[in-house]
Amino acid sequence: KLPLTVEEIMNFGESNRELFIKSSTYSIIPITVTEMGLTISWIFSSDPKSISFSVVYQESEDTPLDQCKVLIPMTRCNSHKETIRGQVKVRNAGIYTLIFDNTFSRFISKRVFYHLAVERPVIYDGSDFP
C-alpha cells in the first residue's frame, strides 16, 4: 500500500523491508507527511552491486514532477559494500519520496533491504526544572 504514512512507518518496528528492482527501472517509496518538525531516516543496503538513491519533496500529489524539490540529488551508492544511512528534516507537509534507481544497470536486477524510521522532535517544556 503506497504512499506510506508516518503512522505506518512508526509501526514498522525494527524489521527490514525488501524491494526488488529490475534492471533499467527504479522504485519509489512515497511518504505522506502532515506534521512539520519530524525527521525521516533510512538505512539501506543493496545486493548485488550499487544502486542510485535520491529524495524529492512534492507539495501534493497534484504537483507536477518537474516542480518537485530535490532534497538529495541522485547519487550512486556503494550500498553493496556498506550500509547507507541518512535523514531529512520535514520542513513542510507533503510527500517525501525516496527513489531507488537501477536505470543505469542494463542486465542486473537488485534487491534493496531498507529500514525507515520517523522521529518526532523532543520539545523541552522545562517542567522538570526545580
A tleap script that builds the chain and sets N, CA, C and O, in Angstrom:
source leaprc.protein.ff14SB
mol = sequence {
  NLYS LEU PRO LEU THR VAL GLU GLU ILE MET
  ASN PHE GLY GLU SER ASN ARG GLU LEU PHE
  ILE LYS SER SER THR TYR SER ILE ILE PRO
  ILE THR VAL THR GLU MET GLY LEU THR ILE
  SER TRP ILE PHE SER SER ASP PRO LYS SER
  ILE SER PHE SER VAL VAL TYR GLN GLU SER
  GLU ASP THR PRO LEU ASP GLN CYS LYS VAL
  LEU ILE PRO MET THR ARG CYS ASN SER HIE
  LYS GLU THR ILE ARG GLY GLN VAL LYS VAL
  ARG ASN ALA GLY ILE TYR THR LEU ILE PHE
  ASP ASN THR PHE SER ARG PHE ILE SER LYS
  ARG VAL PHE TYR HIE LEU ALA VAL GLU ARG
  PRO VAL ILE TYR ASP GLY SER ASP PHE CPRO
}
set mol.1.N position { 0.848 -1.188 0.000 }
set mol.1.CA position { 0.000 0.000 0.000 }
set mol.1.C position { 0.883 1.237 0.000 }
set mol.1.O position { 1.682 1.435 0.916 }
set mol.2.N position { 0.745 2.056 -1.007 }
set mol.2.CA position { 1.542 3.270 -1.111 }
set mol.2.C position { 0.603 4.435 -1.337 }
set mol.2.O position { -0.490 4.196 -1.850 }
set mol.3.N position { 0.923 5.661 -1.005 }
set mol.3.CA position { 2.111 6.020 -0.226 }
set mol.3.C position { 1.972 5.661 1.251 }
set mol.3.O position { 0.873 5.469 1.770 }
set mol.4.N position { 3.108 5.579 1.896 }
set mol.4.CA position { 3.132 5.282 3.332 }
set mol.4.C position { 2.802 6.532 4.126 }
set mol.4.O position { 3.033 7.652 3.670 }
set mol.5.N position { 2.261 6.328 5.317 }
set mol.5.CA position { 2.042 7.449 6.225 }
set mol.5.C position { 3.054 7.337 7.366 }
set mol.5.O position { 3.691 6.300 7.551 }
set mol.6.N position { 3.184 8.407 8.112 }
set mol.6.CA position { 4.093 8.425 9.258 }
set mol.6.C position { 3.724 7.313 10.241 }
set mol.6.O position { 4.601 6.634 10.776 }
set mol.7.N position { 2.418 7.131 10.475 }
set mol.7.CA position { 1.966 6.107 11.423 }
set mol.7.C position { 2.383 4.710 10.956 }
set mol.7.O position { 2.811 3.882 11.760 }
set mol.8.N position { 2.255 4.459 9.659 }
set mol.8.CA position { 2.642 3.144 9.132 }
set mol.8.C position { 4.137 2.897 9.328 }
set mol.8.O position { 4.550 1.788 9.665 }
set mol.9.N position { 4.935 3.927 9.117 }
set mol.9.CA position { 6.383 3.770 9.298 }
set mol.9.C position { 6.700 3.529 10.776 }
set mol.9.O position { 7.559 2.711 11.105 }
set mol.10.N position { 6.004 4.242 11.661 }
set mol.10.CA position { 6.249 4.047 13.092 }
set mol.10.C position { 5.888 2.622 13.524 }
set mol.10.O position { 6.417 2.120 14.515 }
set mol.11.N position { 4.987 1.973 12.778 }
set mol.11.CA position { 4.600 0.604 13.091 }
set mol.11.C position { 5.497 -0.443 12.428 }
set mol.11.O position { 5.281 -1.643 12.599 }
set mol.12.N position { 6.494 0.002 11.678 }
set mol.12.CA position { 7.432 -0.921 11.031 }
set mol.12.C position { 8.166 -1.770 12.055 }
set mol.12.O position { 8.494 -2.930 11.803 }
set mol.13.N position { 8.419 -1.173 13.216 }
set mol.13.CA position { 9.258 -1.860 14.193 }
set mol.13.C position { 10.689 -1.886 13.688 }
set mol.13.O position { 11.109 -0.998 12.946 }
set mol.14.N position { 11.432 -2.896 14.087 }
set mol.14.CA position { 12.843 -2.979 13.700 }
set mol.14.C position { 13.054 -3.801 12.428 }
set mol.14.O position { 14.187 -3.960 11.973 }
set mol.15.N position { 11.978 -4.319 11.860 }
set mol.15.CA position { 12.145 -5.217 10.717 }
set mol.15.C position { 12.584 -4.466 9.466 }
set mol.15.O position { 12.238 -3.302 9.260 }
set mol.16.N position { 13.351 -5.160 8.641 }
set mol.16.CA position { 13.763 -4.605 7.362 }
set mol.16.C position { 12.738 -4.967 6.303 }
set mol.16.O position { 12.104 -6.019 6.371 }
set mol.17.N position { 12.584 -4.100 5.339 }
set mol.17.CA position { 11.736 -4.361 4.193 }
set mol.17.C position { 12.650 -4.645 3.008 }
set mol.17.O position { 13.842 -4.338 3.030 }
set mol.18.N position { 12.063 -5.238 1.976 }
set mol.18.CA position { 12.862 -5.567 0.806 }
set mol.18.C position { 12.164 -5.083 -0.458 }
set mol.18.O position { 10.956 -5.255 -0.621 }
set mol.19.N position { 12.949 -4.468 -1.358 }
set mol.19.CA position { 12.453 -4.065 -2.674 }
set mol.19.C position { 13.205 -4.870 -3.715 }
set mol.19.O position { 14.406 -5.097 -3.573 }
set mol.20.N position { 12.520 -5.301 -4.752 }
set mol.20.CA position { 13.191 -5.947 -5.877 }
set mol.20.C position { 13.101 -4.968 -7.038 }
set mol.20.O position { 12.003 -4.614 -7.469 }
set mol.21.N position { 14.252 -4.528 -7.550 }
set mol.21.CA position { 14.270 -3.517 -8.595 }
set mol.21.C position { 14.911 -4.116 -9.843 }
set mol.21.O position { 16.107 -4.405 -9.864 }
set mol.22.N position { 14.105 -4.294 -10.869 }
set mol.22.CA position { 14.601 -4.893 -12.103 }
set mol.22.C position { 15.619 -3.976 -12.776 }
set mol.22.O position { 15.656 -2.772 -12.519 }
set mol.23.N position { 16.444 -4.565 -13.640 }
set mol.23.CA position { 17.413 -3.772 -14.396 }
set mol.23.C position { 16.668 -2.727 -15.238 }
set mol.23.O position { 15.563 -2.971 -15.722 }
set mol.24.N position { 17.294 -1.574 -15.396 }
set mol.24.CA position { 16.764 -0.463 -16.206 }
set mol.24.C position { 15.472 0.142 -15.660 }
set mol.24.O position { 14.758 0.825 -16.396 }
set mol.25.N position { 15.155 -0.096 -14.377 }
set mol.25.CA position { 13.953 0.502 -13.783 }
set mol.25.C position { 14.321 1.170 -12.453 }
set mol.25.O position { 15.473 1.140 -12.021 }
set mol.26.N position { 13.323 1.763 -11.824 }
set mol.26.CA position { 13.529 2.348 -10.500 }
set mol.26.C position { 12.311 2.049 -9.652 }
set mol.26.O position { 11.265 1.650 -10.163 }
set mol.27.N position { 12.455 2.246 -8.355 }
set mol.27.CA position { 11.368 2.013 -7.428 }
set mol.27.C position { 11.273 3.210 -6.487 }
set mol.27.O position { 12.293 3.774 -6.092 }
set mol.28.N position { 10.051 3.598 -6.129 }
set mol.28.CA position { 9.887 4.756 -5.254 }
set mol.28.C position { 9.118 4.376 -3.991 }
set mol.28.O position { 8.287 3.468 -3.994 }
set mol.29.N position { 9.421 5.098 -2.913 }
set mol.29.CA position { 8.681 4.944 -1.660 }
set mol.29.C position { 8.190 6.342 -1.266 }
set mol.29.O position { 8.935 7.110 -0.657 }
set mol.30.N position { 6.933 6.675 -1.614 }
set mol.30.CA position { 6.400 7.980 -1.208 }
set mol.30.C position { 5.919 7.930 0.243 }
set mol.30.O position { 5.257 6.978 0.655 }
set mol.31.N position { 6.255 8.957 1.002 }
set mol.31.CA position { 5.844 9.036 2.405 }
set mol.31.C position { 5.034 10.324 2.581 }
set mol.31.O position { 5.551 11.425 2.393 }
set mol.32.N position { 3.769 10.170 2.943 }
set mol.32.CA position { 2.900 11.325 3.132 }
set mol.32.C position { 3.069 11.844 4.562 }
set mol.32.O position { 2.893 11.100 5.527 }
set mol.33.N position { 3.412 13.135 4.686 }
set mol.33.CA position { 3.671 13.728 5.998 }
set mol.33.C position { 2.749 14.931 6.184 }
set mol.33.O position { 2.638 15.783 5.303 }
set mol.34.N position { 2.091 14.988 7.339 }
set mol.34.CA position { 1.171 16.097 7.598 }
set mol.34.C position { 1.668 17.040 8.697 }
set mol.34.O position { 1.142 18.142 8.852 }
set mol.35.N position { 2.676 16.613 9.457 }
set mol.35.CA position { 3.157 17.492 10.528 }
set mol.35.C position { 4.625 17.865 10.326 }
set mol.35.O position { 5.438 17.046 9.897 }
set mol.36.N position { 4.944 19.119 10.646 }
set mol.36.CA position { 6.299 19.618 10.487 }
set mol.36.C position { 7.174 19.209 11.660 }
set mol.36.O position { 6.677 18.845 12.726 }
set mol.37.N position { 8.493 19.276 11.448 }
set mol.37.CA position { 9.447 19.041 12.521 }
set mol.37.C position { 9.866 17.594 12.691 }
set mol.37.O position { 10.765 17.301 13.480 }
set mol.38.N position { 9.226 16.677 11.958 }
set mol.38.CA position { 9.622 15.275 12.051 }
set mol.38.C position { 10.955 15.051 11.345 }
set mol.38.O position { 11.376 15.864 10.522 }
set mol.39.N position { 11.609 13.955 11.671 }
set mol.39.CA position { 12.799 13.537 10.951 }
set mol.39.C position { 12.520 12.157 10.361 }
set mol.39.O position { 12.174 11.217 11.077 }
set mol.40.N position { 12.679 12.055 9.035 }
set mol.40.CA position { 12.542 10.761 8.367 }
set mol.40.C position { 13.953 10.229 8.159 }
set mol.40.O position { 14.788 10.897 7.549 }
set mol.41.N position { 14.221 9.032 8.665 }
set mol.41.CA position { 15.561 8.471 8.479 }
set mol.41.C position { 15.471 7.110 7.820 }
set mol.41.O position { 14.456 6.418 7.915 }
set mol.42.N position { 16.552 6.739 7.151 }
set mol.42.CA position { 16.583 5.470 6.432 }
set mol.42.C position { 17.945 4.827 6.562 }
set mol.42.O position { 18.957 5.486 6.798 }
set mol.43.N position { 17.934 3.522 6.401 }
set mol.43.CA position { 19.148 2.712 6.347 }
set mol.43.C position { 18.889 1.725 5.215 }
set mol.43.O position { 17.826 1.106 5.169 }
set mol.44.N position { 19.845 1.568 4.301 }
set mol.44.CA position { 19.628 0.567 3.259 }
set mol.44.C position { 20.928 -0.038 2.759 }
set mol.44.O position { 22.006 0.542 2.895 }
set mol.45.N position { 20.793 -1.217 2.180 }
set mol.45.CA position { 21.906 -1.878 1.506 }
set mol.45.C position { 21.331 -2.551 0.263 }
set mol.45.O position { 20.127 -2.794 0.178 }
set mol.46.N position { 22.211 -2.851 -0.705 }
set mol.46.CA position { 21.743 -3.454 -1.952 }
set mol.46.C position { 22.554 -4.697 -2.276 }
set mol.46.O position { 23.686 -4.863 -1.822 }
set mol.47.N position { 21.942 -5.566 -3.076 }
set mol.47.CA position { 22.621 -6.797 -3.458 }
set mol.47.C position { 22.102 -7.229 -4.821 }
set mol.47.O position { 20.881 -7.254 -4.977 }
set mol.48.N position { 22.891 -7.564 -5.806 }
set mol.48.CA position { 24.342 -7.319 -5.842 }
set mol.48.C position { 24.617 -5.907 -6.364 }
set mol.48.O position { 23.730 -5.279 -6.943 }
set mol.49.N position { 25.785 -5.427 -6.173 }
set mol.49.CA position { 26.276 -4.147 -6.719 }
set mol.49.C position { 25.536 -2.923 -6.189 }
set mol.49.O position { 24.694 -3.015 -5.296 }
set mol.50.N position { 25.878 -1.771 -6.770 }
set mol.50.CA position { 25.407 -0.475 -6.265 }
set mol.50.C position { 24.005 -0.121 -6.757 }
set mol.50.O position { 23.469 -0.740 -7.675 }
set mol.51.N position { 23.434 0.893 -6.117 }
set mol.51.CA position { 22.122 1.429 -6.503 }
set mol.51.C position { 22.222 2.952 -6.403 }
set mol.51.O position { 23.002 3.466 -5.602 }
set mol.52.N position { 21.446 3.673 -7.204 }
set mol.52.CA position { 21.399 5.131 -7.072 }
set mol.52.C position { 20.225 5.500 -6.182 }
set mol.52.O position { 19.201 4.817 -6.164 }
set mol.53.N position { 20.390 6.599 -5.439 }
set mol.53.CA position { 19.390 6.985 -4.442 }
set mol.53.C position { 19.160 8.482 -4.489 }
set mol.53.O position { 20.090 9.256 -4.718 }
set mol.54.N position { 17.923 8.885 -4.274 }
set mol.54.CA position { 17.564 10.301 -4.264 }
set mol.54.C position { 16.343 10.494 -3.371 }
set mol.54.O position { 15.592 9.552 -3.118 }
set mol.55.N position { 16.153 11.729 -2.893 }
set mol.55.CA position { 14.938 12.074 -2.142 }
set mol.55.C position { 14.374 13.358 -2.739 }
set mol.55.O position { 15.092 14.345 -2.904 }
set mol.56.N position { 13.079 13.336 -3.063 }
set mol.56.CA position { 12.428 14.539 -3.583 }
set mol.56.C position { 11.205 14.862 -2.731 }
set mol.56.O position { 10.624 13.993 -2.081 }
set mol.57.N position { 10.833 16.151 -2.758 }
set mol.57.CA position { 9.677 16.632 -1.998 }
set mol.57.C position { 8.627 17.168 -2.966 }
set mol.57.O position { 8.941 17.890 -3.913 }
set mol.58.N position { 7.379 16.801 -2.708 }
set mol.58.CA position { 6.249 17.207 -3.535 }
set mol.58.C position { 5.194 17.768 -2.599 }
set mol.58.O position { 4.819 17.114 -1.626 }
set mol.59.N position { 4.704 18.986 -2.885 }
set mol.59.CA position { 3.694 19.589 -2.004 }
set mol.59.C position { 2.437 18.750 -1.915 }
set mol.59.O position { 1.894 18.554 -0.828 }
set mol.60.N position { 1.963 18.245 -3.064 }
set mol.60.CA position { 0.774 17.384 -3.094 }
set mol.60.C position { 0.889 16.444 -4.281 }
set mol.60.O position { 1.774 16.597 -5.122 }
set mol.61.N position { -0.015 15.464 -4.346 }
set mol.61.CA position { 0.009 14.519 -5.465 }
set mol.61.C position { -0.223 15.222 -6.797 }
set mol.61.O position { 0.151 14.708 -7.852 }
set mol.62.N position { -0.849 16.412 -6.744 }
set mol.62.CA position { -1.141 17.155 -7.980 }
set mol.62.C position { 0.046 17.961 -8.482 }
set mol.62.O position { 0.037 18.428 -9.621 }
set mol.63.N position { 1.069 18.131 -7.648 }
set mol.63.CA position { 2.241 18.913 -8.058 }
set mol.63.C position { 2.959 18.192 -9.193 }
set mol.63.O position { 3.312 17.022 -9.048 }
set mol.64.N position { 3.185 18.877 -10.335 }
set mol.64.CA position { 3.912 18.229 -11.432 }
set mol.64.C position { 5.323 17.831 -10.996 }
set mol.64.O position { 5.960 18.526 -10.205 }
set mol.65.N position { 5.801 16.697 -11.528 }
set mol.65.CA position { 7.113 16.198 -11.117 }
set mol.65.C position { 8.228 17.208 -11.363 }
set mol.65.O position { 9.194 17.255 -10.601 }
set mol.66.N position { 8.110 18.020 -12.422 }
set mol.66.CA position { 9.181 18.987 -12.695 }
set mol.66.C position { 9.180 20.143 -11.697 }
set mol.66.O position { 10.099 20.962 -11.696 }
set mol.67.N position { 8.151 20.213 -10.847 }
set mol.67.CA position { 8.112 21.244 -9.806 }
set mol.67.C position { 8.454 20.681 -8.424 }
set mol.67.O position { 8.363 21.386 -7.418 }
set mol.68.N position { 8.845 19.416 -8.386 }
set mol.68.CA position { 9.248 18.815 -7.123 }
set mol.68.C position { 10.617 19.354 -6.727 }
set mol.68.O position { 11.443 19.678 -7.580 }
set mol.69.N position { 10.839 19.444 -5.440 }
set mol.69.CA position { 12.116 19.944 -4.925 }
set mol.69.C position { 13.028 18.750 -4.630 }
set mol.69.O position { 12.647 17.830 -3.906 }
set mol.70.N position { 14.229 18.779 -5.196 }
set mol.70.CA position { 15.188 17.707 -4.952 }
set mol.70.C position { 15.897 17.989 -3.625 }
set mol.70.O position { 16.627 18.973 -3.505 }
set mol.71.N position { 15.683 17.128 -2.636 }
set mol.71.CA position { 16.316 17.312 -1.329 }
set mol.71.C position { 17.679 16.635 -1.292 }
set mol.71.O position { 18.622 17.163 -0.702 }
set mol.72.N position { 17.786 15.474 -1.917 }
set mol.72.CA position { 19.064 14.765 -2.039 }
set mol.72.C position { 19.191 14.368 -3.509 }
set mol.72.O position { 18.414 13.548 -3.996 }
set mol.73.N position { 20.167 14.946 -4.222 }
set mol.73.CA position { 20.312 14.635 -5.645 }
set mol.73.C position { 20.641 13.159 -5.856 }
set mol.73.O position { 21.182 12.496 -4.970 }
set mol.74.N position { 20.308 12.658 -7.039 }
set mol.74.CA position { 20.566 11.257 -7.378 }
set mol.74.C position { 22.053 10.969 -7.208 }
set mol.74.O position { 22.900 11.610 -7.830 }
set mol.75.N position { 22.353 9.995 -6.355 }
set mol.75.CA position { 23.739 9.650 -6.032 }
set mol.75.C position { 23.913 8.145 -6.134 }
set mol.75.O position { 23.101 7.381 -5.613 }
set mol.76.N position { 24.971 7.725 -6.806 }
set mol.76.CA position { 25.259 6.283 -6.899 }
set mol.76.C position { 25.885 5.864 -5.571 }
set mol.76.O position { 26.886 6.443 -5.149 }
set mol.77.N position { 25.307 4.870 -4.914 }
set mol.77.CA position { 25.755 4.433 -3.589 }
set mol.77.C position { 26.377 3.051 -3.674 }
set mol.77.O position { 25.825 2.156 -4.315 }
set mol.78.N position { 27.525 2.870 -3.030 }
set mol.78.CA position { 28.144 1.547 -2.934 }
set mol.78.C position { 27.497 0.779 -1.791 }
set mol.78.O position { 28.170 0.294 -0.882 }
set mol.79.N position { 26.183 0.684 -1.860 }
set mol.79.CA position { 25.414 0.090 -0.764 }
set mol.79.C position { 25.555 -1.430 -0.713 }
set mol.79.O position { 25.034 -2.065 0.203 }
set mol.80.N position { 26.244 -2.013 -1.675 }
set mol.80.CA position { 26.539 -3.451 -1.621 }
set mol.80.C position { 27.772 -3.702 -0.763 }
set mol.80.O position { 28.017 -4.829 -0.334 }
set mol.81.N position { 28.564 -2.624 -0.506 }
set mol.81.CA position { 29.775 -2.744 0.311 }
set mol.81.C position { 29.576 -2.201 1.719 }
set mol.81.O position { 30.187 -2.684 2.672 }
set mol.82.N position { 28.710 -1.184 1.842 }
set mol.82.CA position { 28.467 -0.582 3.157 }
set mol.82.C position { 27.005 -0.171 3.274 }
set mol.82.O position { 26.342 0.099 2.273 }
set mol.83.N position { 26.513 -0.127 4.505 }
set mol.83.CA position { 25.142 0.285 4.763 }
set mol.83.C position { 25.062 1.804 4.644 }
set mol.83.O position { 25.890 2.522 5.203 }
set mol.84.N position { 24.073 2.279 3.922 }
set mol.84.CA position { 23.887 3.713 3.719 }
set mol.84.C position { 22.848 4.219 4.722 }
set mol.84.O position { 21.769 3.642 4.859 }
set mol.85.N position { 23.185 5.293 5.412 }
set mol.85.CA position { 22.266 5.897 6.379 }
set mol.85.C position { 22.052 7.356 6.013 }
set mol.85.O position { 22.956 8.017 5.501 }
set mol.86.N position { 20.854 7.851 6.278 }
set mol.86.CA position { 20.594 9.265 6.018 }
set mol.86.C position { 19.283 9.685 6.637 }
set mol.86.O position { 18.524 8.870 7.162 }
set mol.87.N position { 19.034 10.994 6.561 }
set mol.87.CA position { 17.781 11.508 7.101 }
set mol.87.C position { 17.448 12.856 6.484 }
set mol.87.O position { 18.330 13.567 6.003 }
set mol.88.N position { 16.179 13.198 6.503 }
set mol.88.CA position { 15.728 14.531 6.118 }
set mol.88.C position { 14.806 15.046 7.201 }
set mol.88.O position { 14.071 14.291 7.838 }
set mol.89.N position { 14.866 16.353 7.393 }
set mol.89.CA position { 14.003 17.032 8.346 }
set mol.89.C position { 12.770 17.503 7.591 }
set mol.89.O position { 12.890 18.098 6.520 }
set mol.90.N position { 11.599 17.246 8.130 }
set mol.90.CA position { 10.359 17.664 7.487 }
set mol.90.C position { 10.113 19.133 7.806 }
set mol.90.O position { 9.829 19.489 8.950 }
set mol.91.N position { 10.223 19.985 6.786 }
set mol.91.CA position { 10.002 21.422 6.970 }
set mol.91.C position { 8.597 21.825 6.527 }
set mol.91.O position { 8.054 22.832 6.982 }
set mol.92.N position { 8.014 21.017 5.626 }
set mol.92.CA position { 6.672 21.301 5.110 }
set mol.92.C position { 5.889 20.002 4.987 }
set mol.92.O position { 6.458 18.940 4.737 }
set mol.93.N position { 4.577 20.103 5.167 }
set mol.93.CA position { 3.724 18.939 4.929 }
set mol.93.C position { 3.760 18.621 3.442 }
set mol.93.O position { 3.935 19.516 2.615 }
set mol.94.N position { 3.594 17.348 3.103 }
set mol.94.CA position { 3.612 16.962 1.696 }
set mol.94.C position { 4.068 15.530 1.549 }
set mol.94.O position { 3.947 14.722 2.469 }
set mol.95.N position { 4.600 15.227 0.366 }
set mol.95.CA position { 5.038 13.863 0.072 }
set mol.95.C position { 6.551 13.855 -0.113 }
set mol.95.O position { 7.090 14.517 -1.001 }
set mol.96.N position { 7.214 13.102 0.733 }
set mol.96.CA position { 8.666 12.932 0.644 }
set mol.96.C position { 8.896 11.572 -0.008 }
set mol.96.O position { 8.490 10.547 0.539 }
set mol.97.N position { 9.545 11.556 -1.174 }
set mol.97.CA position { 9.688 10.322 -1.934 }
set mol.97.C position { 11.139 9.872 -1.990 }
set mol.97.O position { 12.022 10.607 -2.431 }
set mol.98.N position { 11.363 8.636 -1.529 }
set mol.98.CA position { 12.683 8.020 -1.646 }
set mol.98.C position { 12.711 7.288 -2.985 }
set mol.98.O position { 11.787 6.543 -3.312 }
set mol.99.N position { 13.771 7.505 -3.751 }
set mol.99.CA position { 13.879 6.880 -5.073 }
set mol.99.C position { 15.110 5.977 -5.099 }
set mol.99.O position { 16.231 6.423 -4.850 }
set mol.100.N position { 14.882 4.708 -5.405 }
set mol.100.CA position { 15.979 3.752 -5.607 }
set mol.100.C position { 16.036 3.490 -7.107 }
set mol.100.O position { 15.118 2.902 -7.679 }
set mol.101.N position { 17.126 3.931 -7.740 }
set mol.101.CA position { 17.219 3.943 -9.193 }
set mol.101.C position { 18.228 2.915 -9.703 }
set mol.101.O position { 19.404 2.940 -9.340 }
set mol.102.N position { 17.747 2.026 -10.538 }
set mol.102.CA position { 18.602 0.998 -11.138 }
set mol.102.C position { 18.604 1.131 -12.662 }
set mol.102.O position { 18.909 0.170 -13.368 }
set mol.103.N position { 18.266 2.321 -13.169 }
set mol.103.CA position { 18.156 2.501 -14.622 }
set mol.103.C position { 19.512 2.404 -15.317 }
set mol.103.O position { 19.574 2.132 -16.516 }
set mol.104.N position { 20.597 2.624 -14.574 }
set mol.104.CA position { 21.938 2.548 -15.177 }
set mol.104.C position { 22.373 1.105 -15.433 }
set mol.104.O position { 23.314 0.858 -16.187 }
set mol.105.N position { 21.687 0.161 -14.805 }
set mol.105.CA position { 22.072 -1.250 -14.916 }
set mol.105.C position { 21.235 -1.916 -16.007 }
set mol.105.O position { 20.017 -2.035 -15.867 }
set mol.106.N position { 21.876 -2.347 -17.086 }
set mol.106.CA position { 21.121 -2.884 -18.221 }
set mol.106.C position { 20.714 -4.335 -18.028 }
set mol.106.O position { 19.741 -4.783 -18.636 }
set mol.107.N position { 21.437 -5.086 -17.193 }
set mol.107.CA position { 21.167 -6.522 -17.101 }
set mol.107.C position { 20.919 -7.026 -15.681 }
set mol.107.O position { 20.272 -8.056 -15.488 }
set mol.108.N position { 21.438 -6.296 -14.684 }
set mol.108.CA position { 21.415 -6.826 -13.315 }
set mol.108.C position { 20.286 -6.208 -12.497 }
set mol.108.O position { 20.238 -4.995 -12.293 }
set mol.109.N position { 19.378 -7.067 -12.031 }
set mol.109.CA position { 18.344 -6.623 -11.098 }
set mol.109.C position { 18.961 -6.560 -9.704 }
set mol.109.O position { 19.945 -7.248 -9.431 }
set mol.110.N position { 18.395 -5.744 -8.825 }
set mol.110.CA position { 18.957 -5.560 -7.486 }
set mol.110.C position { 17.880 -5.806 -6.444 }
set mol.110.O position { 16.688 -5.633 -6.695 }
set mol.111.N position { 18.333 -6.212 -5.277 }
set mol.111.CA position { 17.466 -6.252 -4.104 }
set mol.111.C position { 17.967 -5.167 -3.158 }
set mol.111.O position { 19.166 -5.045 -2.906 }
set mol.112.N position { 17.038 -4.391 -2.647 }
set mol.112.CA position { 17.381 -3.352 -1.673 }
set mol.112.C position { 16.700 -3.722 -0.361 }
set mol.112.O position { 15.486 -3.915 -0.309 }
set mol.113.N position { 17.499 -3.816 0.692 }
set mol.113.CA position { 16.981 -4.075 2.036 }
set mol.113.C position { 16.988 -2.740 2.760 }
set mol.113.O position { 18.039 -2.112 2.886 }
set mol.114.N position { 15.833 -2.296 3.237 }
set mol.114.CA position { 15.780 -0.972 3.846 }
set mol.114.C position { 14.988 -0.980 5.137 }
set mol.114.O position { 14.162 -1.857 5.387 }
set mol.115.N position { 15.267 0.025 5.944 }
set mol.115.CA position { 14.512 0.258 7.176 }
set mol.115.C position { 14.237 1.753 7.254 }
set mol.115.O position { 15.137 2.568 7.049 }
set mol.116.N position { 13.000 2.106 7.548 }
set mol.116.CA position { 12.615 3.510 7.684 }
set mol.116.C position { 12.232 3.794 9.129 }
set mol.116.O position { 11.741 2.918 9.840 }
set mol.117.N position { 12.462 5.029 9.549 }
set mol.117.CA position { 12.041 5.454 10.889 }
set mol.117.C position { 11.609 6.913 10.821 }
set mol.117.O position { 12.104 7.687 10.001 }
set mol.118.N position { 10.689 7.269 11.689 }
set mol.118.CA position { 10.248 8.660 11.802 }
set mol.118.C position { 10.357 9.042 13.268 }
set mol.118.O position { 9.882 8.327 14.150 }
set mol.119.N position { 10.993 10.189 13.515 }
set mol.119.CA position { 11.131 10.653 14.897 }
set mol.119.C position { 10.468 12.007 15.051 }
set mol.119.O position { 10.617 12.901 14.218 }
set mol.120.N position { 9.736 12.126 16.136 }
set mol.120.CA position { 9.154 13.431 16.472 }
set mol.120.C position { 10.183 14.188 17.307 }
set mol.120.O position { 10.938 13.582 18.067 }
set mol.121.N position { 10.211 15.514 17.164 }
set mol.121.CA position { 11.174 16.277 17.962 }
set mol.121.C position { 10.821 16.225 19.445 }
set mol.121.O position { 9.648 16.190 19.814 }
set mol.122.N position { 11.838 16.219 20.277 }
set mol.122.CA position { 11.612 16.267 21.718 }
set mol.122.C position { 11.481 17.740 22.083 }
set mol.122.O position { 12.412 18.523 21.893 }
set mol.123.N position { 10.327 18.105 22.602 }
set mol.123.CA position { 10.103 19.509 22.963 }
set mol.123.C position { 10.273 19.638 24.468 }
set mol.123.O position { 9.536 19.035 25.249 }
set mol.124.N position { 11.250 20.429 24.853 }
set mol.124.CA position { 11.546 20.614 26.268 }
set mol.124.C position { 10.662 21.711 26.813 }
set mol.124.O position { 10.726 22.852 26.356 }
set mol.125.N position { 9.838 21.375 27.787 }
set mol.125.CA position { 8.913 22.382 28.325 }
set mol.125.C position { 9.368 22.930 29.668 }
set mol.125.O position { 8.698 23.785 30.248 }
set mol.126.N position { 10.505 22.444 30.171 }
set mol.126.CA position { 11.035 22.971 31.426 }
set mol.126.C position { 10.301 22.468 32.662 }
set mol.126.O position { 10.549 22.965 33.760 }
set mol.127.N position { 9.405 21.497 32.514 }
set mol.127.CA position { 8.580 21.069 33.634 }
set mol.127.C position { 9.374 20.322 34.710 }
set mol.127.O position { 8.924 20.237 35.853 }
set mol.128.N position { 10.547 19.781 34.363 }
set mol.128.CA position { 11.314 19.062 35.383 }
set mol.128.C position { 12.356 19.972 36.047 }
set mol.128.O position { 13.206 19.499 36.801 }
set mol.129.N position { 12.286 21.282 35.762 }
set mol.129.CA position { 13.237 22.223 36.357 }
set mol.129.C position { 12.823 22.472 37.807 }
set mol.129.O position { 11.658 22.756 38.081 }
set mol.130.N position { 13.779 22.366 38.735 }
set mol.130.CA position { 13.396 22.527 40.168 }
set mol.130.C position { 12.930 23.934 40.510 }
set mol.130.O position { 12.584 24.207 41.660 }
savepdb mol mol.pdb
quit
